[in-house]
Amino acid sequence: MGSTGDFQLLCLENPLLDIQAEDDGSLLAKYSLKENDAILAEDKHMSLYDDLLSRKHHLIAGGAAQNTARGAQYILPPSTVLYIGCVGKDDYASQLRSACDATGLRVEYRVDEKQPTGKCGVLINGSNRSLCTHLAAANEYKLDHLQSPEIWPLVQKAKIYYVGGFHLTVCPPAIMALAKEAAEDKDKVFIMNLSAPFIPSFFKSQLDETSPYWDYLIGNETEAQAWAEAEGGDVKGKSVKEIALYMAALPKKVQERKRVVVITQGTDPTVVAVQGEQQVREVPVREIEKDKIYDTNGAGDAFAGGFVAGIVQGKSLEESVDMGQWLAKLSIQELGPQFPFPKQVYSKA
């Protein structure tokens, strides 16, 4: 599948403004947060954002799939990527639009008149990070926006749909509309990301509804293990490789394309399982000197952006994974989920 722009890639999830600050562990303790975890905010977390804003902080365009969309557009030709979600009518939304405009990413937000734009508190402690998200307006996305006369023609025009698992907490009908559209037009591809351990742990039924439509599933080892724990049966407690093969073999609507499951494992090789294959493929991670790592927040989103860009360009699985690792390597040398400018050009490892 060659890339010619034309908004071939459509991404859906929850647009957020990241409020990022360093933490010595005091805020983790105060708000009962865990390192290297992502949760939805409860009432007890609402003062966290003021605490972060009172420190030296950075405001960065965020939301996992929006990060992925910006990453894919970083690699792909202009006018290739479109992102959809819901924001408020406020300055945070304006900042998100400006940040996306600067990277060439087209956004088509639903604007909620009542709720403010969503935000994510990002606590950084060395190479560890903890994410606490207040969805606010992002939680107000509606199917009627996706199916509106302004947006649905863009859906029909796109060739690849990418959905972050976090949206399963918001509007599953919109996800299923994309999944079914991809299944009805067998030339279209549906990609899902597990996003965080709490998604398979607490939103398993919503996730299961999408599984027959997965052409590609992306996750990390912790998310895969959480999925296996929730699934139970023979897969519970299995290795990451075994879990990936099990996921790849799940029932699938469109038989013409074999499902591909991609599981990252930090600095260990990325595992790739293809439906019908008895062994996983492994792709080594690109090495980086420890002193060059600046911020790991959004590294997984960057990986997904590079990988999906490879799929858009019709690259092999191995090269697409390497593109993801290349983009993640660039991202962790920047502040937050961002990429260096002037743009760098991908080359094979």
C-alpha positions, 0 to 999 in steps of 0.5 A: 500500500503506497503512500500518496497523502490523501489522509489515508490514516485515520486515528481516533482516541482522546485528545489531552494536554499533558501537564508534565513535571518532575517528581521525587516520589512525593506526589506519587505517594500523596496521590497513591500513584504507581511508577510506569502506570496509567490510570483515569483520575478519581475525585482524590486526584483532582488537585494533582493538576494544580500541584503540577502547575505549581512546579516547573512544568511543561504543557505538551500536546498529548493523548496516546493516539494523538501522539501516534498520529503526530509520529506517523505524520512526522514520517509520512508525506503531508496530508496523510494523517487525520486525527479525531477526538473531543475537546472543550472550547478553551485555551487548552484546545487552542494549544492542541490545535496549534501543536498539531498544525505545527506538525502537519497533522489534521485534526477534526475535533468535536467541541463540547460546550460544557466540559474543559479539554482533557488533561493528563498529569505526567509525573517524571522520576528519572526514566520512570513516568506515571500518567493520571488522566482527567478525560473531561471533554475527551469523555464526551466524544459521540458517534454522531460526530464520526457519522456526520456529513462532514466527517464520515466521507473522511472515514470512507476515504481513509485506508487505515484506521488506528484506535487507541484502547483508551477510547474503549472507556469513552465511545465503543460505538465509534470504534465499532463503526470503524471496525465494521467499515474496515471489515466491509471494505476488505482493502481497509485495515483496522489497528488497535492498541491495548494502551494500558493494563487497566483496559484489558483488566476492567474493559475486557468486554468492550475490548473483546467486541473489537477483537474479531476485527483486529488486523493489527494489535499493538501492546507492551508486555505488561498490557499483554500479561494483563490481557492474558490474566483477564482472558484466563484459561490456558493463556493465563500465566503464559510467556509473552511469546505464547500470549502473542501467538494466542492473540493472533489465533483468535477468531477473525472476521476478515480471513483474507488478511492474517492478524498480526500482534506486535508486543514491545518489551522495553529494551528486549526484542519486539515480539511479532506473532502472525496468525497461522505461524507457529513461531513468533518473529523477534526484532531487536531494539535499537540501542541508545546510550543511557545518557542520551535518554531524556524522557520516556513519556510517549515512547510507546506512542512513538513506536506505534506511530513509526510502525503504522507509518510503515504499514501505510507505506507498505513496508514489511513487518520487520521494517515497520517494527524497526521504523517504530523503534527508530521513532521511539528512539528519537522521541526519548531524546526529546521532552515528552512525546515529541520529535526533533526538528528539522525532521530526520529521515528514517534509514534501516537499522 
